[in-house]
Amino acid sequence: MKAGDRVRIKKDDVTYTGLMMPPTGEYIVLKLDNGYNVGIKKGTKITVLKKGTKIARRKKASAPPGNRALPKVSILSTGGTIASKVDYRTGAVTSQFSVEDILSAIPELTEIANFDGRVVYSILSENMKAEYWQELARAVADEVKKGADGVMITHGTDTMTYTAAALSFMLKTPVPIVLVGSQRSADRPSSDNVVNTVCAARVATSDIAEVTVVMHATSSDDQCLIHRGTRVRKMHTSKRDAFQSINAKPIGLVNYKDKVIYPFQHAPYQKRNVQELVLEEGLETKCALVKFFPGASPMIVDHYADAGYRGMVIEGTGLGHVSTEWIPSIRRAVDNGMHVIMTSQCLSGRVCDRVYDTGRDLLKAGIIEGEDMLPEVALVKLMWVLDKTNDQGEVRQLMQTSLAGEISERSTYG
């Protein structure tokens, strides 16, 4: 009995039928016919219904003929759930990325554009680093220079919003740059990968020449929202509509059935071919994101300052506060050349350190208010800004100026 065998297992008057997957510790893992997995403790009687066949090398899918009347979209893969599929003979998750594989799995894409693509890297998104953002930005710029009418980036969902923010600052683009992922793998009946990919392709051929994230709008397979790359956050671990725009409206939505884009009012965006391509990929990596909590020691600030970090973003409470015990450490860090940005753990709303005494003392210590930026967006922006200048006045001005739609003139949306 081995992985790939079709078996029947009876346990506690319940019978399970499916494919054996590679075992996990003391449990047998069975992939049921409905696509879900079940773990059963070893020692249970198993009946082999059919031996698994020897796995032949998978034939490369052939690309469908192109349509010259359609735009050209480049797909760049970085890994993640959306770039994988399950081999039902073994239950193992394998990479599915090639343009031919994607078009074979989602043939309706051929009605939207002609596709080309490549793997930039293949990682779990929690392993993302600043140098990977830079490599990806260069890859996007190369595709635009080669004549792509739009670029799609497949990405793991856990850190996709960091990458979207990084690309938003590093690139000015004449064409759409769309990040897309899936919350659930292709083997699950509730997978969101097809709808997300089709809607992302439609945005990649639109006139929205910005970095955006396109993901499910609801729990149904009906629409996807178009989020600005500096305004979006993953707000649920597993829901299909986990991604939400914070402190701003989404740019619009895509109706999956008819592939029509419906822009939202009061959500302006950069139009196609207005902006020339500009790549400014430099990032200062000695920046930190620190979350304040009750009782947190100011030694946290001291540690980063003593380690030579040039920037820190603090997630403060409420309007942007930390304990008064932190203020001397912050003042010392600023005096020694560190740039400290204050954001809020509340996410929605704006930082204002002019209301309470603690906030006023923080301003005197030299912190920079992060306006209504998301903490992770403020971090990425600070990394980008500190590569360009170390002048305190210039850093403050740039951090409090909206460069890629990351700051609202007024806080309106909750």
C-alpha positions in Angstrom: 0.0 0.0 0.0 1.4 3.3 -1.1 0.6 6.9 -1.9 -1.7 7.0 -5.0 -3.6 3.7 -4.1 -7.3 4.0 -4.0 -8.5 2.6 -0.7 -11.5 2.2 1.6 -11.1 2.7 5.3 -13.8 1.9 7.9 -13.6 3.6 11.3 -16.3 4.0 13.9 -19.0 2.9 11.5 -18.0 5.5 9.0 -16.5 4.4 5.6 -14.0 6.7 3.8 -13.0 6.1 0.2 -10.3 8.0 -1.6 -6.6 8.2 -2.6 -3.8 7.6 -0.2 -1.5 10.6 0.3 1.9 10.5 1.8 1.5 9.6 5.5 1.9 12.3 8.2 3.4 11.0 11.5 1.0 8.5 13.1 -1.8 9.4 10.8 -2.9 8.1 7.4 -4.0 10.9 5.1 -6.8 10.2 2.6 -7.9 12.5 -0.1 -11.7 12.0 -0.5 -13.6 12.1 -3.7 -15.0 15.6 -2.8 -11.4 17.0 -2.8 -11.0 17.3 1.0 -8.5 15.5 3.1 -9.1 13.3 6.2 -6.6 12.1 8.7 -7.1 8.6 10.3 -4.8 7.1 13.0 -2.7 4.3 11.8 -3.8 0.7 12.7 -7.2 1.1 11.2 -8.1 -1.7 8.7 -7.6 -0.6 5.1 -8.9 -2.2 2.0 -7.0 -1.5 -1.2 -9.5 -1.0 -4.0 -7.0 -0.2 -6.8 -3.2 0.0 -6.9 -1.8 3.3 -7.9 -0.2 3.4 -11.3 3.3 4.4 -12.0 3.5 8.1 -12.5 4.4 9.1 -16.0 6.2 12.3 -16.7 3.6 14.9 -17.2 3.3 16.1 -20.8 3.8 19.7 -21.4 0.5 21.4 -22.2 0.4 23.0 -25.6 -0.4 26.7 -25.9 -3.7 27.6 -27.7 -3.4 29.7 -30.8 -3.2 33.4 -30.1 -5.5 36.1 -31.3 -3.7 39.1 -32.7 -6.7 41.3 -32.0 -6.3 40.8 -28.2 -3.9 42.6 -25.9 -0.7 41.0 -24.6 -0.5 40.2 -20.9 2.6 38.9 -19.1 2.2 36.6 -16.1 5.0 36.6 -13.5 4.9 33.9 -10.9 6.3 34.2 -7.4 4.7 31.0 -5.9 1.9 30.7 -3.5 -1.3 28.6 -3.5 -2.5 30.0 -6.9 0.6 28.7 -8.6 0.1 25.1 -7.6 -2.3 22.2 -8.0 -2.8 18.7 -6.6 -1.9 15.6 -8.4 -4.8 13.4 -7.6 -2.8 10.2 -8.2 -0.6 11.0 -5.2 -2.3 13.8 -3.4 0.9 15.9 -3.6 0.8 19.6 -4.3 2.9 20.5 -7.3 3.8 23.6 -9.2 1.4 24.2 -12.1 3.1 27.3 -13.4 3.5 27.6 -17.1 1.4 29.8 -19.2 0.3 26.6 -21.1 -0.8 25.0 -17.8 -2.8 28.0 -16.7 -4.5 28.4 -20.1 -5.3 24.7 -20.1 -6.8 24.9 -16.6 -8.7 28.2 -17.3 -9.5 28.3 -21.1 -11.7 31.3 -20.8 -8.5 33.4 -20.3 -7.9 33.1 -24.0 -10.9 35.2 -24.7 -9.3 38.1 -22.7 -5.7 38.4 -23.9 -2.7 36.7 -25.3 -0.4 35.5 -22.5 3.3 35.1 -22.0 5.0 34.5 -18.7 7.8 33.2 -16.5 8.7 32.2 -13.0 10.6 35.0 -11.2 10.9 32.9 -8.0 8.8 30.2 -6.4 8.5 30.7 -2.6 6.0 30.7 0.2 5.0 34.3 0.6 6.2 34.4 4.3 9.7 34.0 2.9 9.5 37.2 1.0 12.3 39.7 1.3 13.1 43.2 0.2 15.5 41.9 -2.4 12.7 39.8 -3.9 10.6 42.9 -4.2 13.4 44.6 -6.1 13.9 41.6 -8.4 10.2 41.5 -9.1 10.1 45.2 -9.8 12.9 44.8 -12.4 11.0 41.9 -13.9 7.8 43.9 -14.3 9.8 46.8 -15.9 11.3 44.4 -18.3 7.9 43.1 -19.4 6.6 46.6 -19.9 9.6 47.5 -22.0 9.0 44.5 -24.1 5.6 45.7 -25.0 3.3 44.0 -22.5 -0.2 45.7 -22.3 -0.5 44.6 -18.7 1.3 42.5 -16.1 -0.2 39.9 -13.8 1.7 38.7 -10.7 0.7 35.5 -9.0 1.5 35.7 -5.3 0.9 34.0 -2.0 -1.8 35.9 -0.1 -0.1 36.2 3.3 2.3 38.9 2.3 0.8 40.0 -1.0 -0.1 43.4 0.4 3.5 44.2 1.3 4.6 43.4 -2.2 1.8 45.5 -3.7 2.9 48.4 -1.6 6.6 48.0 -2.5 5.8 47.8 -6.2 3.5 50.9 -5.9 6.5 53.0 -4.7 9.2 51.4 -6.9 7.3 51.6 -10.2 5.5 54.3 -12.1 3.7 52.5 -14.9 1.9 53.2 -18.1 0.0 49.8 -17.9 -1.9 47.9 -15.3 0.1 45.8 -12.8 -2.2 43.3 -11.0 -1.4 41.0 -8.1 -3.6 38.0 -7.7 -3.7 35.0 -5.4 -6.0 32.4 -4.0 -7.1 31.7 -0.5 -7.9 28.0 -1.2 -6.0 25.5 -3.3 -7.2 24.3 -6.6 -8.1 20.8 -5.2 -10.8 22.2 -2.9 -14.3 22.6 -4.2 -14.4 26.1 -2.8 -11.2 27.2 -4.5 -11.2 30.9 -5.6 -8.3 30.6 -8.1 -10.3 30.6 -11.3 -12.5 33.6 -10.5 -9.6 35.6 -9.1 -7.4 34.9 -12.1 -10.0 35.7 -14.8 -10.9 38.9 -13.0 -7.3 39.9 -12.6 -6.7 39.3 -16.3 -9.6 41.6 -17.2 -8.1 44.3 -15.0 -4.7 43.8 -16.6 -6.3 44.7 -20.0 -8.1 47.7 -18.6 -7.1 51.4 -18.4 -6.3 51.2 -14.7 -2.5 51.9 -14.9 -1.7 51.3 -11.2 -0.5 48.5 -9.0 -3.7 46.8 -7.8 -4.7 43.6 -5.9 -7.7 41.7 -7.4 -9.4 39.2 -5.1 -12.9 37.9 -4.3 -15.4 40.6 -3.3 -17.9 38.2 -1.6 -18.0 34.6 -0.5 -19.7 33.8 -3.9 -18.1 33.4 -7.3 -19.7 36.5 -8.6 -17.3 39.5 -8.4 -13.8 40.6 -7.5 -12.8 43.9 -6.0 -10.0 46.0 -7.4 -7.9 47.3 -4.5 -5.2 50.0 -4.7 -1.9 48.4 -3.9 -1.2 50.8 -1.0 -4.6 50.6 0.6 -5.4 46.9 0.9 -5.0 44.4 3.7 -5.8 40.7 4.2 -8.4 40.7 7.0 -9.2 37.0 7.4 -7.0 33.9 7.5 -9.1 31.8 5.1 -12.3 33.5 3.8 -12.4 34.0 0.1 -13.3 37.7 0.5 -10.5 38.3 3.0 -9.0 41.3 1.3 -10.4 44.7 2.0 -9.5 48.3 1.2 -8.7 50.3 4.4 -9.3 54.0 4.7 -10.3 54.3 1.1 -12.8 52.8 -1.3 -11.7 50.1 -3.8 -11.1 51.4 -7.3 -13.9 49.2 -8.6 -15.1 45.7 -9.1 -15.1 43.1 -11.9 -18.2 41.1 -12.6 -17.0 37.6 -13.3 -19.9 36.5 -15.5 -19.7 39.3 -18.1 -16.1 40.4 -17.4 -17.2 44.0 -17.1 -15.4 46.5 -14.8 -17.5 48.9 -12.7 -15.4 51.8 -11.4 -16.5 53.2 -8.0 -17.3 56.9 -7.7 -14.8 59.0 -5.7 -12.1 56.4 -6.4 -10.0 58.0 -9.2 -7.1 56.1 -10.7 -4.2 56.7 -13.1 -5.2 56.0 -16.7 -3.3 53.9 -19.2 -0.4 55.4 -21.1 -0.4 58.7 -19.2 2.7 57.9 -17.1 6.0 56.9 -18.5 7.7 53.8 -17.1 9.9 54.7 -14.1 11.8 52.2 -12.0 13.2 53.3 -8.6 14.0 50.0 -6.9 16.3 51.1 -4.1 15.2 50.2 -0.6 16.8 50.7 2.8 16.5 47.4 4.6 17.5 48.5 8.1 14.0 49.5 9.0 11.7 47.9 11.5 8.0 47.6 12.3 7.2 47.4 16.0 3.9 46.9 17.7 3.4 48.6 21.0 1.5 46.7 23.8 0.8 47.5 27.4 3.9 47.0 29.5 6.2 46.8 26.4 9.8 47.8 27.3 11.4 50.8 25.7 14.5 48.6 25.3 12.8 47.5 22.1 13.5 50.9 20.7 17.0 51.0 22.2 17.8 47.6 20.5 17.1 48.8 17.0 18.8 52.2 17.6 21.9 50.5 18.9 21.9 48.1 16.0 22.1 51.0 13.6 18.6 50.9 12.1 17.8 54.0 10.2 14.0 53.8 10.4 11.2 52.4 12.6 7.5 52.3 12.2 5.5 52.0 15.5 2.0 50.6 15.6 0.7 52.7 18.5 -2.6 52.6 20.3 -5.6 54.8 19.3 -4.5 58.1 17.8 -0.9 57.0 17.9 0.3 56.6 21.4 2.9 54.5 23.4 3.8 54.5 27.0 5.4 57.6 28.4 8.3 55.3 29.3 9.1 55.0 25.6 9.5 58.7 25.0 13.2 59.1 26.2 14.2 56.1 24.1 12.5 57.5 21.0 14.1 60.9 21.6 17.5 59.3 21.8 16.9 57.3 18.7 15.8 60.4 16.7 18.7 62.4 18.0 21.0 59.6 16.7 19.6 59.8 13.3 16.7 57.2 13.3 13.4 58.2 11.6 10.4 57.1 13.7 6.9 56.9 12.1 3.8 56.6 14.2 0.9 54.6 12.9 -2.2 53.1 14.6 -3.2 49.6 15.5 -6.8 50.7 14.8 -6.0 50.6 11.1 -9.1 52.7 10.3 -8.8 56.4 11.0 -5.9 58.8 11.2 -3.0 59.3 13.6 -3.2 62.6 15.5 -0.7 63.2 18.3 -1.9 66.7 19.1 -4.9 65.7 21.3 -3.3 64.2 24.4 -0.2 65.1 26.4 1.5 61.8 25.4 1.1 62.6 21.7 2.4 66.1 22.1 5.4 64.8 24.0 6.0 62.2 21.2 5.9 65.0 18.6 8.5 66.9 20.6 10.6 63.8 20.7 10.7 63.8 16.9 8.2 61.2 15.7 6.6 61.6 12.3 2.8 61.1 12.1 1.9 58.4 9.6 -1.4 60.0 8.7 -3.9 57.2 7.8 -1.3 54.8 6.2 -1.5 51.2 7.1 1.5 50.2 9.3 3.0 47.8 6.7 2.6 50.4 3.9 4.4 53.0 6.1 7.2 50.5 6.6 7.7 49.8 2.9 7.4 53.5 2.1 10.0 54.4 4.7 12.4 51.8 3.3 11.9 53.4 -0.1 12.3 57.0 1.1 15.4 56.3 3.2 17.1 55.0 0.1 16.6 58.5 -1.5 17.4 60.8 1.4 18.5 60.9 5.1 17.6 64.5 5.6 15.1 64.7 8.5 13.1 67.5 6.8 12.9 65.7 3.5 12.0 62.4 5.1 9.2 64.0 7.0 7.9 65.8 3.9 7.9 62.6 1.8 6.4 60.4 4.5 3.5 62.8 4.9 2.9 63.3 1.2 0.8 60.8 -0.8 3.1 59.3 -3.4 1.0 56.3 -4.5 -2.4 56.9 -3.1 -1.4 55.7 0.4 -2.6 58.8 2.3 -6.1 60.5 2.2 -6.5 64.2 2.2 -9.3 63.6 4.7 -10.2 60.5 6.7 -13.7 59.6 5.4 -13.9 55.8 5.1 -14.0 53.5 8.1 
